[in-house]
Amino acid sequence: MGHSHSNSVLLSPGEKGELVWKFSNKVKIEAACNVPGHYEVGMVAKINDI
């Protein structure tokens, strides 16, 4: 299952990647797996602002 979106990155197990987004205001953000059913079973992380 491949995804080619400019706002996401697809990694195999053990791989590392980087994705940089810049926002001009405060927003609530989470990173999540987009494989069907994975979000619902907890493959999601809240991202705190830095």
Secondary structure, 3 states (H helix, E strand, C coil): CCCCCCCCCCCCCCCCCCCCCCCCCCCCEEEECCCCCCCCCCCEEEECCC
